[in-house]
Amino acid sequence: MAPLTFRTAAADDIERLWALRAEAARVQCAGYYPAEALETWLAAPPSAAFRQYVAQGHALIGERAGSLIGYAVIDAPGRELEALFVAPSAFRQGYGAQLLQRAKHLAATLGIDSLTLSAALNAIDFYRAHDYELITTDSFAHRSGVTLERGVMRKTLTPTSSS
Ligand SMILES: CC(C)(COP(=O)(O)OP(=O)(O)OC[C@H]1O[C@@H](n2cnc3c(N)ncnc32)[C@H](O)[C@@H]1OP(=O)(O)O)[C@@H](O)C(=O)NCCC(=O)NCCS
């Protein structure tokens, strides 16, 4: 597995991050969500909160040879992993794991000791493989107007945890 190079995302990365999000979700969430609901969700523009996480320096970009491979975002006040997406051409090569590890370290440096996330149904097994506990599955109303099922997952962060 080739190591990623990480950098903090800037405002002018947002458009590319949003495009990668849609590509990744269309490939991997299809089959788990109705196509119409998925497209309504993906059509929403980046939220003001997302722009703020980027402005705060809480969005990490993973690159290889200068190419965008994926990104992860931390919502510090919410103690939440806000987003984690890998480009479809790079799925299952260990990059999601590298981004998750890096995001976990960022969360820890922000003083977060228990990290929560809303997992798309397709991603629950990925997070389980990294010791995130499935607390519950529920439906949540997204600002785009659709209601989507998700897994609420959590992991206690300790200085010794390695994944
Ligand atoms: C979920 C996602 C971030 C995982 O990234 P990835 O780079 O493909 O994952 P990795 O290669 O690092 O996987 C590490 C391990 O997690 C597990 N895993 C990864 N994806 C999995 C999946 N879809 N189903 C089951 N287990 C999975 C496996 O144990 C895998 O190891 P293996 O490939 O040796 O079996 C990525 O597939 C993605 O962006 N998906 C679409 C968008 C999405 O749903 N994002 C999450 C929103 S909450």
The ligand as an SDF file (V2000), in Angstrom:
LIG
                    3D

 48 50  0  0  0  0  0  0  0  0999 V2000
  -15.8340    3.7860    2.5890 C   0  0  0  0  0  0  0  0  0  0  0  0
  -14.5150    4.2480    1.9780 C   0  0  0  0  0  0  0  0  0  0  0  0
  -14.0990    5.5800    2.5920 C   0  0  0  0  0  0  0  0  0  0  0  0
  -13.4520    3.1690    2.2540 C   0  0  0  0  0  0  0  0  0  0  0  0
  -12.2200    3.5790    1.6560 O   0  0  0  0  0  0  0  0  0  0  0  0
  -11.2670    2.5080    0.9460 P   0  0  0  0  0  0  0  0  0  0  0  0
  -10.0050    3.2060    0.5870 O   0  0  0  0  0  0  0  0  0  0  0  0
  -12.0150    1.8410   -0.1550 O   0  0  0  0  0  0  0  0  0  0  0  0
  -11.0400    1.4660    2.1090 O   0  0  0  0  0  0  0  0  0  0  0  0
   -9.6900    0.6870    2.4960 P   0  0  0  0  0  0  0  0  0  0  0  0
   -9.0630    0.1300    1.2640 O   0  0  0  0  0  0  0  0  0  0  0  0
   -8.8480    1.5610    3.3250 O   0  0  0  0  0  0  0  0  0  0  0  0
  -10.2930   -0.4950    3.3820 O   0  0  0  0  0  0  0  0  0  0  0  0
   -9.7000   -0.9480    4.5530 C   0  0  0  0  0  0  0  0  0  0  0  0
  -10.5070   -2.1170    5.0860 C   0  0  0  0  0  0  0  0  0  0  0  0
  -11.8240   -1.6880    5.4350 O   0  0  0  0  0  0  0  0  0  0  0  0
  -12.7440   -2.7280    5.0500 C   0  0  0  0  0  0  0  0  0  0  0  0
  -13.6120   -2.2100    3.9700 N   0  0  0  0  0  0  0  0  0  0  0  0
  -13.3720   -1.1870    3.1410 C   0  0  0  0  0  0  0  0  0  0  0  0
  -14.4150   -0.9470    2.3500 N   0  0  0  0  0  0  0  0  0  0  0  0
  -15.3160   -1.8600    2.6730 C   0  0  0  0  0  0  0  0  0  0  0  0
  -16.6000   -2.1310    2.2020 C   0  0  0  0  0  0  0  0  0  0  0  0
  -17.2080   -1.4210    1.2560 N   0  0  0  0  0  0  0  0  0  0  0  0
  -17.2570   -3.1750    2.7430 N   0  0  0  0  0  0  0  0  0  0  0  0
  -16.6650   -3.9180    3.6970 C   0  0  0  0  0  0  0  0  0  0  0  0
  -15.4600   -3.6860    4.2130 N   0  0  0  0  0  0  0  0  0  0  0  0
  -14.7860   -2.6720    3.6990 C   0  0  0  0  0  0  0  0  0  0  0  0
  -11.9380   -3.8910    4.6290 C   0  0  0  0  0  0  0  0  0  0  0  0
  -11.5930   -4.6480    5.7720 O   0  0  0  0  0  0  0  0  0  0  0  0
  -10.7200   -3.2290    4.0640 C   0  0  0  0  0  0  0  0  0  0  0  0
   -9.6050   -4.0430    4.0490 O   0  0  0  0  0  0  0  0  0  0  0  0
   -9.4350   -5.0940    2.8030 P   0  0  0  0  0  0  0  0  0  0  0  0
   -9.6090   -4.3310    1.5270 O   0  0  0  0  0  0  0  0  0  0  0  0
   -8.0320   -5.6090    3.0220 O   0  0  0  0  0  0  0  0  0  0  0  0
  -10.4930   -6.1340    2.9800 O   0  0  0  0  0  0  0  0  0  0  0  0
  -14.6110    4.4110    0.4430 C   0  0  0  0  0  0  0  0  0  0  0  0
  -14.9220    3.1620   -0.1240 O   0  0  0  0  0  0  0  0  0  0  0  0
  -15.6180    5.4380   -0.0180 C   0  0  0  0  0  0  0  0  0  0  0  0
  -15.2650    6.6000   -0.2070 O   0  0  0  0  0  0  0  0  0  0  0  0
  -16.8810    4.9980   -0.2480 N   0  0  0  0  0  0  0  0  0  0  0  0
  -17.9250    5.8390   -0.8240 C   0  0  0  0  0  0  0  0  0  0  0  0
  -18.3000    7.0090    0.0250 C   0  0  0  0  0  0  0  0  0  0  0  0
  -18.6990    6.6390    1.4060 C   0  0  0  0  0  0  0  0  0  0  0  0
  -19.5950    5.8420    1.6090 O   0  0  0  0  0  0  0  0  0  0  0  0
  -18.0240    7.2720    2.3470 N   0  0  0  0  0  0  0  0  0  0  0  0
  -18.3180    7.1020    3.7320 C   0  0  0  0  0  0  0  0  0  0  0  0
  -19.4390    8.0020    4.0840 C   0  0  0  0  0  0  0  0  0  0  0  0
  -19.8390    7.7490    5.7760 S   0  0  0  0  0  0  0  0  0  0  0  0
  1  2  1  0
  2  3  1  0
  2  4  1  0
  2 36  1  0
  4  5  1  0
  5  6  1  0
  6  7  2  0
  6  8  1  0
  6  9  1  0
  9 10  1  0
 10 11  2  0
 10 12  1  0
 10 13  1  0
 13 14  1  0
 14 15  1  0
 15 16  1  0
 15 30  1  0
 16 17  1  0
 17 18  1  0
 17 28  1  0
 18 19  1  0
 18 27  1  0
 19 20  2  0
 20 21  1  0
 21 22  1  0
 21 27  2  0
 22 23  1  0
 22 24  2  0
 24 25  1  0
 25 26  2  0
 26 27  1  0
 28 29  1  0
 28 30  1  0
 30 31  1  0
 31 32  1  0
 32 33  2  0
 32 34  1  0
 32 35  1  0
 36 37  1  0
 36 38  1  0
 38 39  2  0
 38 40  1  0
 40 41  1  0
 41 42  1  0
 42 43  1  0
 43 44  2  0
 43 45  1  0
 45 46  1  0
 46 47  1  0
 47 48  1  0
M  END
$$$$
